[in-house]
Each structure stands twice: as C-alpha cells, then as structure tokens.
Amino acid sequence: MGMSKGRVLGLLIGMLLALGAAEFLGRLNISSNRHFPRTPNLEVQLYPEQAELFGISGETRHTTSSIGLRGPEPKTTDRLHILCVGGSTTACEYLDDQETWPQLLAAQFPETPTWVGNAGLSGHRAIDHVTLLSKLLEEQKPLDVVILLAGINDLAVAAEGRQATEPKPTSSAQIRRVFHSQPRDFSLWPPAQTGIYAWLQSLRSGRWEVAALEDPAAGSYAQRRKIRAEHLPASATLPSLDKALAAFEKHLTWSCRAAARRGVRPVIVTHPFLWGAGETICAQRCWFGWSGALPWDNPNAYIPLSEMKQGMHAFNRSARLVAAREQALLVDLDHLNGNPDLFYDDCHFNEAGAKAVAQAVGKALRSSAPDLFQR
C-alpha cells in the first residue's frame, strides 16, 4: 500500500530540513575570511623512536591551532608575533610540539610574551613561500617578524631534474595547492559552491594531510635509505643550478620586500645539513640525492653527497646575497653543518638540532633587533 501524500510531504520536508542543517553546519565550519595552511585543530600522534631516528626519543604530539598553524593559539597578551616559514625542516614533523625549533624560539624570550606560528609545510620551496605569504601577511595580524628557512627543497627539485613549468605564485591552482582551505563564496548551486561540498572537501584534505605526515612510526626512512644504498656508487651528477638559483633569489626577494612593506621584519636563515659528517654516518642516515624521480618512484641514479653539499652551499650563498641586498636579518647556520649530533637524516633536525637552531635565531634577534623587545 502506497504512502499517503501527507507522509511523502513530511519526508520531503524532513529531507530539506536535514540538507539545510548540513549546509548551515558546512558553512559554519569553513572559514570565509582567511586562508588555512594546515587543517585547523589537527591532532596526530607519531612514534619516531620506533624507526630509530637518531636523537629523537618517545612519542610525539603533532597539533595545529584553530588558524591552521602548528603552535599555540595567539593571545591578546602576546607582545612579539613571529611567523616561521619553510619546508619540513621548519615543520619539524617528527618532533613533539614543544620540541620544534619555532616553539623553542619562543622560549628564548621569557621576559617578552611571544607567539610563534609554524607555517612550515613538507616539500615547500621558495615559490610556495611566496604563495603562502601573499595571503598570510595580510591576514595574520599583528605580525612583527617573518623567518624564512629555505633552500633544501629547491635544491632537491633541481637535483632531481624535474622539467615542470613553474606555476604563477598567486594562481588559483597554486593557492589551492599550498593552502588547506581558503575563503570562498557559498551558493546553493552549483553543488561545488555549497557549504556541504566545501565541508566534505575539508575533511578529505585533512585525511590527506595526516597521510602526508608519512607513517606514524617513520618506517619509510629505512626504505628510502635502502633504495639509495642499492644505487651506490652514485652515478648521476648535479645538473646546472643557474636557473634554480635565479628563481630562488627572485622568490626570496619577493618575500622580504612583501614583509618589509607591511612593517614586518624579514629574517633569512641559511640551511644547514649533515653532509660532510663522515661516510659511515651518512650511509646510515642519508637518503637525498635522487635523480630522475622521487625515492618512492624508482629514481634511476643518485648524486654524490659531496655534490649535494656544494649545491646547498650555492643556495646558502644566494640566501646571503638576498639578505644583504634587502637589508634582512641574516642568521647563518653554517657552524651546524656536518654535526652528527644535530640531524637524524640529511637535513632534518633532531631534538638537539632544533635547540641549536632556536638558540642561534634567538641570539641573532636579540643582538640585531633589540627594538623588538622594547615594546
């Protein structure tokens, strides 16, 4: 026996109310006025000790704030506001929230309430930092200092020999790639403009972000080192870096000028590395230098670490040139190079390494920008 017209009408009204409630919640949960680099309020537990990552002990908590940055929520009592921008060596993915160098930097100024937001994102290069800062410099206020630790991923991409065309830093595709979510206008049609669709996309992006943090126990590092060992002795050579260095300088220059125009102090940090620590240690920990494809996509050869070392020196020289030309504060971390106590692989900091970076950056800020602490 068929349903009565009243029951059908009741079901339709119920469905419409449910869809309306879902649309309301979707719009409520998706920001309409700012860009989020990371999934807001993300909580991930990692277990790097199981992979024997040198210099990291115990479980680690990896969380983000409501504004999509790793680090604490901003407070009205904060007097100094710092944004750290970089790749995975800024994100410090396998270090606990309180052990990352951006958060240890905040502890360098106990007399000055300091907020430090960590906008480090794995794999990001100088062009991605331009995209990020093109939005965050306007949206993250107040802001006093932007710290840029860049170069290692620019070198890795250049060494791999990718021939992809560089995107425009502020193109819609690049903005979608860099940010977890962005401001948007909602409508009930087409479906891709609805709050429900945006909410589902946000949940999907969050799952992808957790996956991008690699495996919780960091087991992939052993596989990457194994792949490199199987290709030794290295048979590839480092290609010309001229084009990559020119792009790096251009993007770093833009970031410094964009910050300075807004009254924000730009700080450039040269990128340290393990290469040069000794053949045995590098064989145990290193996996960089792939050529032709990423380590998990069957690279055809590896570049000697001695050449990678010279390549990183070239990028650091470019960083120094930009800092001098743009009158940005330079924090030179060359003194950390090759120290096996500070890195768990080619370039990522362990607990001691993060402390060393925080201390060097904190010392440079105190000595070269005392006005920041006289507010």
C-alpha positions in Angstrom: 0.0 0.0 0.0 1.5 3.4 -1.1 2.3 6.1 1.3 -0.1 8.9 1.8 0.5 12.4 0.4 1.0 13.7 3.9 3.7 11.2 4.7 5.5 11.9 1.4 5.3 15.6 2.1 6.6 15.1 5.6 9.6 13.1 4.3 10.4 15.8 1.8 10.2 18.5 4.4 12.4 16.4 6.7 15.0 15.9 3.9 15.0 19.6 3.1 15.5 20.5 6.8 18.3 18.0 7.1 20.0 19.4 4.0 19.5 22.9 5.3 21.1 22.0 8.6 24.0 20.3 6.9 24.5 23.3 4.7 24.4 25.6 7.7 27.0 23.5 9.5 29.2 23.2 6.5 29.3 27.0 6.1 29.8 27.4 9.8 32.8 25.0 9.8 34.6 26.5 6.7 36.3 29.9 7.2 35.1 32.6 4.8 37.7 35.2 5.7 41.1 33.7 5.8 43.5 31.1 4.3 44.5 28.0 6.4 47.9 26.5 5.6 47.1 23.4 7.6 44.0 21.6 8.8 42.8 23.6 11.9 42.8 21.7 15.2 44.6 18.7 13.8 45.9 16.2 16.3 48.3 13.4 15.3 50.3 11.1 17.4 53.7 9.9 15.9 56.2 7.3 17.1 59.6 8.2 15.5 61.5 6.3 18.2 60.3 3.0 16.6 62.2 3.9 13.4 65.4 4.7 15.4 65.5 8.3 14.2 68.8 9.4 15.8 68.3 11.9 18.6 64.5 11.6 18.9 63.0 9.8 21.9 59.5 8.9 22.9 56.1 9.6 21.3 55.5 13.0 19.7 52.3 15.1 19.5 51.7 17.0 16.3 48.9 19.5 16.6 47.7 22.6 14.9 45.8 25.7 16.2 42.4 27.0 15.1 44.1 29.2 12.4 45.8 26.2 10.7 49.4 26.7 12.0 51.4 24.4 14.2 51.8 26.1 17.5 49.7 27.8 20.2 46.7 30.0 19.8 47.5 33.7 19.7 46.8 35.6 22.9 45.9 39.2 23.4 48.7 39.4 25.9 51.4 38.5 23.3 53.8 41.3 22.7 56.0 39.8 20.0 54.5 37.9 17.0 56.7 35.7 14.8 55.7 33.6 11.8 58.1 30.8 10.7 58.0 29.8 7.0 59.8 26.8 5.4 59.6 23.2 4.5 59.6 20.1 6.6 62.7 21.3 8.5 60.6 24.1 9.8 57.5 21.9 10.3 59.7 19.5 12.4 57.1 16.8 11.8 58.7 14.1 13.9 59.5 16.4 16.9 56.9 17.0 19.6 55.0 20.3 19.5 57.2 21.7 22.3 60.5 20.4 20.7 60.2 22.1 17.3 62.7 25.0 16.8 59.9 27.6 16.3 58.4 26.8 19.7 61.8 26.6 21.3 62.4 30.0 19.8 59.5 31.5 21.8 61.1 30.2 24.9 64.3 32.2 24.2 62.4 35.4 25.2 61.0 34.6 28.7 60.6 38.3 29.6 58.6 39.0 26.4 55.3 37.2 25.8 55.9 35.7 22.4 53.7 34.0 19.9 55.3 31.9 17.2 53.2 30.4 14.4 54.8 27.5 12.5 53.8 27.6 8.8 56.4 25.0 7.7 55.0 22.6 5.1 56.7 19.5 3.9 58.2 19.8 0.4 57.6 23.6 0.1 60.1 25.7 -1.9 60.7 29.4 -2.1 57.9 29.8 -4.7 55.5 28.2 -2.2 56.6 30.6 0.5 55.6 33.5 -1.9 52.2 32.0 -2.3 51.8 31.5 1.5 53.0 35.0 2.4 50.9 36.6 -0.3 47.9 35.8 1.9 49.2 35.4 5.5 50.9 38.8 5.6 47.5 40.4 5.2 45.5 38.0 7.4 47.9 37.2 10.3 47.8 40.4 12.4 49.6 41.6 14.4 52.8 40.3 13.0 56.3 41.6 13.8 58.8 39.1 12.2 58.8 36.5 9.4 61.5 33.9 9.5 62.4 32.1 6.3 64.4 28.8 6.3 64.6 27.8 2.7 66.7 26.2 0.0 66.8 22.4 0.7 63.7 21.6 -1.3 64.7 24.0 -4.1 68.0 22.0 -4.3 66.2 18.6 -4.2 63.9 19.5 -7.1 66.8 20.9 -9.1 68.9 17.8 -8.4 66.1 15.5 -9.4 65.9 17.2 -12.8 62.2 18.0 -13.0 61.2 19.9 -16.1 57.8 21.1 -14.9 56.9 24.7 -15.7 56.9 26.9 -12.7 53.4 28.0 -11.7 52.5 31.6 -11.0 52.8 32.0 -7.3 49.4 33.6 -6.9 47.5 31.5 -9.4 44.3 29.8 -8.2 45.8 26.4 -8.8 48.9 27.3 -6.7 46.8 28.7 -3.9 44.7 25.6 -3.8 47.9 23.5 -3.6 49.5 25.5 -0.8 46.5 26.1 1.4 44.3 23.5 3.1 41.4 25.8 2.6 40.7 29.4 1.6 37.9 32.0 1.7 35.0 31.2 -0.6 31.6 32.5 -1.5 28.8 29.9 -1.0 25.7 29.3 -3.0 23.1 26.5 -3.3 24.0 25.9 -7.0 26.2 24.5 -8.5 26.9 21.8 -5.9 30.6 22.6 -5.8 29.7 26.0 -4.3 27.7 24.7 -1.4 28.8 24.5 2.2 28.2 20.8 2.2 30.7 20.2 -0.6 33.3 22.5 1.0 33.0 20.7 4.3 33.4 17.3 2.6 36.5 18.6 0.8 37.9 19.9 4.0 37.5 16.5 5.7 39.2 14.8 2.7 42.1 17.3 2.8 42.5 16.6 6.5 42.8 12.9 5.8 45.4 13.6 3.1 47.3 15.8 5.4 47.6 13.1 8.0 48.8 10.8 5.3 51.3 13.4 4.2 52.9 13.2 7.7 54.2 9.9 6.4 53.8 6.8 8.5 53.4 7.3 12.3 56.5 5.2 13.1 58.6 6.7 10.3 59.3 3.3 8.7 59.6 4.9 5.3 63.1 6.3 6.2 64.6 2.8 6.3 63.1 2.1 2.8 64.5 5.3 1.4 68.0 4.6 2.7 67.8 1.1 1.3 66.9 2.5 -2.2 69.8 4.9 -2.1 72.2 2.1 -1.0 71.1 -0.1 -3.8 72.0 2.6 -6.3 75.5 3.2 -4.9 78.1 4.0 -6.1 76.3 7.2 -7.2 76.2 7.6 -10.9 74.4 10.9 -11.5 75.9 14.4 -11.5 74.3 17.5 -10.1 72.8 19.5 -13.1 73.3 23.2 -13.6 71.7 25.2 -10.8 71.7 28.5 -12.5 68.0 28.6 -13.3 67.0 27.2 -9.9 69.2 29.7 -8.1 67.8 32.7 -10.1 64.3 31.6 -9.2 65.2 31.1 -5.6 66.7 34.6 -5.3 63.7 36.1 -7.0 61.2 34.4 -4.7 63.2 35.1 -1.6 63.5 38.7 -2.6 59.7 39.0 -3.1 59.1 37.5 0.4 61.5 40.0 2.0 60.0 43.0 0.2 56.4 42.0 0.9 57.2 41.7 4.6 59.1 44.9 4.8 56.3 46.9 3.0 53.9 45.8 5.8 56.3 46.8 8.6 57.2 43.1 9.3 60.9 42.3 9.9 62.2 39.7 7.4 64.8 37.1 8.7 66.6 34.8 6.4 68.2 31.6 7.8 70.7 29.6 5.8 70.0 25.9 5.7 72.4 23.6 7.5 72.9 19.9 6.6 74.5 16.7 7.7 76.6 16.1 4.5 80.3 16.0 5.4 79.8 14.3 8.8 81.7 11.2 7.6 81.0 8.3 5.2 79.7 5.9 7.8 77.3 8.3 9.4 76.0 9.5 6.0 75.5 5.9 4.8 73.4 5.1 7.9 71.2 8.2 7.8 71.1 9.9 4.4 68.7 9.3 1.5 68.9 12.6 -0.5 70.4 13.0 -4.0 67.9 11.1 -6.1 67.9 11.8 -9.8 65.1 11.3 -12.4 62.3 10.6 -9.9 61.4 10.7 -6.3 62.8 7.9 -4.0 59.4 6.2 -4.0 59.0 6.4 -7.8 62.2 4.5 -8.8 64.9 7.0 -9.3 67.4 6.0 -11.9 70.5 7.1 -10.1 71.9 9.1 -7.1 74.1 12.2 -6.9 77.2 12.0 -4.7 76.5 13.8 -1.4 79.7 15.8 -1.9 78.0 17.4 -4.9 74.7 17.9 -2.9 76.8 19.6 -0.3 78.3 22.1 -2.8 74.8 22.6 -4.2 73.5 23.6 -0.8 76.4 25.9 -0.3 75.3 27.6 -3.5 71.7 28.1 -2.3 73.0 29.5 1.0 75.2 31.9 -0.8 72.1 33.1 -2.7 70.3 33.5 0.7 73.1 35.7 2.0 73.1 37.8 -1.1 69.3 38.4 -0.8 69.6 39.2 2.9 72.4 41.8 2.2 70.6 43.4 -0.7 67.2 43.6 1.1 68.7 44.5 4.5 67.0 41.5 6.0 68.4 40.0 9.2 70.6 37.0 8.3 71.1 34.0 10.6 73.9 32.0 9.2 73.9 28.4 10.4 77.0 27.2 8.6 78.5 26.3 12.0 76.0 23.5 12.3 77.0 21.8 9.1 78.2 18.2 9.3 77.5 17.8 13.0 76.1 14.3 13.5 74.6 15.2 16.9 72.0 17.6 15.3 70.4 15.7 12.4 68.5 12.4 12.1 69.0 12.4 8.3 70.4 14.6 5.6 68.9 17.9 6.8 66.1 17.3 9.4 66.8 18.4 12.9 66.6 16.1 15.9 65.9 17.4 19.4 69.4 18.8 19.9 69.4 20.3 16.4 66.1 22.1 16.9 67.5 23.6 20.2 70.7 24.7 18.3 68.6 26.5 15.6 66.3 28.2 18.2 69.3 29.4 20.2 71.0 30.8 17.1 67.9 32.6 15.8 67.0 33.9 19.2 70.6 35.3 19.8 70.5 37.0 16.4 67.1 38.6 17.0 68.3 39.9 20.4 71.5 41.3 19.2 70.4 42.7 15.8 66.8 43.8 16.5 66.7 45.0 20.1 63.8 47.3 19.3 61.5 44.2 19.1 61.9 43.7 22.8 61.4 47.3 23.8 57.6 47.5 23.4 
